[in-house]
């Protein structure tokens, strides 16, 4: 049975709600986390099999890696730079560099997506050394590739027009608050919740230890809970 992918912004909303005093039921949360972990491990193993095939000369395997991770990389870059055209260029460059380096990458216990994001992050850093980009949150492309609402955390029901409008407004407000965070806190939130990376993967990308990432995430979520209007907490 294929398990549904977790909604990244819903995960973030859930953390903020719990921070604001609305804890989820422990038993249901534990079951959900177990299912998510199992699905993530299966997906990670499959991706590394594609890497191995690509290293052996299977060009279609790299194509499948591209199809799986291009949206992940694009959303990350778009959120960091706020420029669609530049985000497309950086995303393309990311996969070109990855293709050239595919034989050098080896399994390190994290998802292949973290490797692609690390390459993208390095390209972005090269750009921002000489320029300063204005952050413009483009909510429809950055946050919700599946279009799922964040108003009801964990609920996969199809929403009506009014609920969809409310969800879009809530999503936009949440991302506006994310944009107000400091650079490190914002990147931590983007990697952990919008990209769905683990603490270890986020630590590797940001070049920090896991304890520092947990502390950074805690401060960022606490700050978001303060920034969100009372009616959305």
ZAMARGU-4260 file (C-alpha; in steps of 0.2 Angstrom, whole numbers, plus 5000, padded with zeros to 4 digits):
<rodrens>
0) 5000/5000/5000 | 5007/5017/4995 | 5006/5029/5010 | 5001/5047/5006 | 5015/5060/5007
5) 5015/5072/5022 | 5009/5089/5018 | 5025/5100/5022 | 5016/5116/5027 | 5003/5106/5037
10) 5017/5099/5047 | 5023/5116/5051 | 5006/5122/5055 | 5004/5107/5067 | 5020/5112/5076
15) 5014/5130/5078 | 4997/5124/5085 | 5006/5113/5097 | 5017/5127/5102 | 5002/5138/5105
20) 4994/5126/5117 | 4984/5114/5105 | 4993/5097/5107 | 4988/5083/5095 | 4982/5066/5102
25) 4998/5056/5107 | 4992/5040/5100 | 4987/5046/5083 | 5002/5057/5082 | 5013/5042/5086
30) 5005/5031/5072 | 5006/5045/5059 | 5025/5047/5063 | 5028/5028/5062 | 5019/5027/5045
35) 5028/5043/5039 | 5045/5036/5044 | 5042/5019/5035 | 5037/5028/5019 | 5052/5040/5020
40) 5064/5025/5023 | 5057/5016/5008 | 5058/5031/4997 | 5076/5035/5002 | 5081/5017/4998
45) 5073/5018/4981 | 5081/5034/4977 | 5099/5027/4981 | 5095/5013/4970 | 5092/5025/4956
50) 5109/5034/4960 | 5118/5017/4959 | 5110/5014/4942 | 5115/5031/4936 | 5133/5028/4942
55) 5133/5012/4932 | 5128/5022/4916 | 5109/5021/4916 | 5104/5038/4910 | 5086/5035/4912
60) 5089/5032/4931 | 5096/5050/4933 | 5081/5056/4923 | 5070/5048/4936 | 5080/5056/4950
65) 5077/5073/4941 | 5058/5070/4940 | 5057/5065/4958 | 5067/5080/4965 | 5066/5094/4953
70) 5051/5102/4962 | 5059/5100/4979 | 5075/5110/4972 | 5064/5123/4963 | 5053/5127/4978
75) 5068/5128/4989 | 5077/5140/4977 | 5062/5150/4974 | 5059/5153/4992 | 5077/5158/4995
80) 5078/5170/4979 | 5060/5175/4976 | 5063/5176/4957 | 5055/5163/4946 | 5067/5165/4931
85) 5082/5164/4942 | 5075/5150/4952 | 5073/5140/4935 | 5091/5144/4930 | 5098/5139/4947
90) 5088/5123/4947 | 5094/5118/4930 | 5112/5122/4935 | 5109/5111/4951 | 5105/5096/4941
95) 5119/5099/4928 | 5132/5099/4942 | 5124/5084/4950 | 5125/5074/4934 | 5144/5079/4932
100) 5147/5073/4950 | 5135/5058/4951 | 5150/5046/4952 | 5157/5054/4967 | 5141/5054/4978
105) 5140/5040/4991 | 5127/5034/5003 | 5128/5044/5020 | 5112/5039/5028 | 5102/5053/5021
110) 5090/5056/5007 | 5097/5060/4990 | 5086/5075/4990 | 5098/5083/5003 | 5112/5081/4991
115) 5103/5090/4977 | 5098/5104/4990 | 5116/5106/4996 | 5121/5109/4978 | 5107/5122/4975
120) 5112/5130/4992 | 5130/5132/4986 | 5125/5140/4970 | 5113/5152/4979 | 5127/5157/4991
125) 5138/5161/4975 | 5125/5172/4969 | 5121/5182/4985 | 5139/5185/4988 | 5138/5199/4974
130) 5120/5203/4975 | 5106/5205/4987 | 5089/5197/4982 | 5072/5203/4989 | 5062/5189/4996
135) 5045/5187/4988 | 5035/5173/4994 | 5026/5165/4980 | 5014/5154/4990 | 5006/5143/4976
140) 5023/5137/4970 | 5033/5137/4986 | 5022/5128/4999 | 5009/5117/4992 | 5013/5106/4977
145) 4998/5095/4982 | 4986/5109/4985 | 4981/5102/5002 | 4974/5115/5014 | 4984/5118/5030
150) 4969/5123/5041 | 4965/5105/5046 | 4981/5097/5050 | 4981/5079/5045 | 4964/5079/5036
155) 4964/5074/5018 | 4946/5079/5014 | 4942/5089/4998 | 4938/5106/5003 | 4924/5117/4996
160) 4927/5134/4988 | 4926/5144/5004 | 4937/5132/5014 | 4950/5133/4999 | 4950/5152/5000
165) 4952/5152/5019 | 4966/5139/5017 | 4975/5149/5004 | 4974/5165/5015 | 4981/5155/5030
170) 4995/5148/5019 | 5000/5165/5013 | 4999/5172/5030 | 5010/5158/5037 | 5023/5160/5023
175) 5023/5179/5026 | 5028/5175/5044 | 5041/5163/5038 | 5048/5177/5027 | 5050/5188/5043
180) 5061/5176/5052 | 5080/5178/5052 | 5090/5170/5038 | 5096/5155/5048 | 5078/5152/5056
185) 5070/5154/5039 | 5081/5142/5031 | 5079/5129/5045 | 5060/5130/5043 | 5061/5129/5024
190) 5072/5113/5025 | 5063/5105/5039 | 5045/5108/5035 | 5043/5114/5017 | 5056/5102/5010
195) 5053/5088/5023 | 5071/5085/5027 | 5076/5076/5043 | 5086/5085/5057 | 5102/5076/5051
200) 5100/5081/5033 | 5096/5099/5038 | 5112/5099/5049 | 5122/5093/5035 | 5116/5106/5023
205) 5118/5120/5035 | 5134/5114/5041 | 5129/5113/5060 | 5127/5099/5072 | 5110/5091/5075
210) 5108/5099/5093 | 5110/5116/5085 | 5097/5113/5072 | 5085/5107/5085 | 5088/5123/5095
215) 5086/5134/5079 | 5070/5125/5075 | 5063/5127/5092 | 5067/5146/5092 | 5060/5148/5074
220) 5043/5139/5078 | 5041/5149/5094 | 5044/5165/5084 | 5031/5160/5071 | 5019/5156/5085
225) 5021/5174/5090 | 5020/5182/5073 | 5004/5173/5067 | 4988/5183/5070 | 4978/5176/5085
230) 4964/5169/5074 | 4976/5158/5064 | 4985/5150/5080
</rodrens>
